[in-house]
């Protein structure tokens, strides 16, 4: 365990993100699903019933900072795979297979996450959560200003 005090900076945040993402992608790959598909499927799984396609696109583009056209492609991939199905004129809903996949991948990542966070004081997690939320908010504002 590292005990050296390190100030948070873009590199530290990126290293933590990519370490966690590599673990997640390892689990996802065993089930034939990509990171972007997983993020999209999660939003559909957490929705209470069918969800508008544009609502999903907005959620994924907001979370991953990717182009909407790319997310529409991911939705099409999920529909083709049978994990989502069209619902109404402009919505989708998760299928039983999609819900099972989401539950399986979530179940496989949960113990990994528990081991990673084990022993970190709640107070440290709270401070980290506040700081990362503030950084995310500010970075989002900067990105919005750059893309106007």
N, C-alpha and C positions, 0 to 999 in steps of 0.2 A: 504494500500500500504506500502510495506517495504521501509524504508528510510535509514536503517543502511548500511554503506559501507561494502561490502563483497568482498574480493578478489576472483577472479575466481580460481577454483581448480577442480580436477576431480569430487568431490562430487557435487559441485554447477552445473557443466555441466550435470552430470547424473540426478540430480533432475529436472532440466529444461527439459531435453530430455524426461524423463519418464512421467512428468506431461503433456507435449504436446502429447506424444504418447498415453497416456491413453485417452485423449479427442478424438484423431483421431480414435483409435480402437473402442471407443464407437459408433461413427458415422458409421464406417465400419461394425461393427457387425449387425447393424440394416438392412444392405443390404446384409449380408451373404458373406462378403469378408474379408480376413485376411490382416494384415499389409503387409506381403511380397507380396501377390497378388496385393495389391494396388500400391506398389512401382513398380512392374513389369508392371502393366497395365498403369501406368502413363508414363513410358518410351515408351510403344507402342502407347499411345495416342498422345504423343508429336512428334513421328516420322512422317516424311512426306511420308506416304505410308507404304508398307511392310518393315519389318525390319528383319535382320538376327537373327536367334535364338541365335547364339553364341554372337552376339552383345548385345542382351538383357541380356544374362547370364553374360557377362562381366560387363555390367552396374550395374546389381543388386549385383553381388558379390563385386564389387568395392564400392558400396554405403553401403551395409549392412554387409560386411565382413563375408559372409556365403559361404559354400561349393557350387561349381558349380552343383554338383549332386542334391543338395537341390533345386536350382533355376530351373533346368530342370523339377523337380517334380512340382514346382509351375506353370511353363508354361503348363505342361500337365493338371493341375487342371483348369487353365484359359481356355484352349481349351475345356475341358470336360464341363465346365459351359457355354460355348458358348460366352465368352467375347473376346476370341482370336480365330483365325482360321488359319490353315496352309496356307502358300502362297509360291508357288514355292517349290524347292527341300529342302531348309533349312531355310525358313523364316516363319514369322507369320505376321498377320495384325489384327488390332483391328476390332471387329464387330460393327454393329450399337448398339447392346445391351451393349457391352463393353464401347463404347463411351458415351452412355447414363448413364451408371453406374458411369463412371469417372466424367462426368459433374455433376451428382447428388451429389456424395460424396464431390467433390470440392466445389460445391455450398453450401452444408451444413456446411463445415468446414470454409469457408471464413469469415462469420460473427463472428465466435468464435475467429479466428485468429486476426481479426480486433479489437475485444474487448481486447484481450491479449496485443497487441502492442500499443493500443491507449494511447496517451500521452507520449510515450517514445520519447525523442528528436532524430531527425535524426542523429545528431552527435554521440550520444550514440550507436545507431544501427550500424553506420558505424564502430566505434571502435570495437564493439563487433563482427561484421562480420569479420573484419581483424584478430582479435585475434583468433576467433574460426577456421577460415580458416588455420591459421598458426599452431594451435594445431592439426587440422585434418591432415595437410601435414606431420608434424613431427611424429604423431602417426602412420600414414601409412608407413612412412619410417622405423620406429621401428618394425612394424609388418612384413614388408618385410624382414628385417634383421633376425628376429626370425624364419621365415618360410623357409629360404634358406637351 
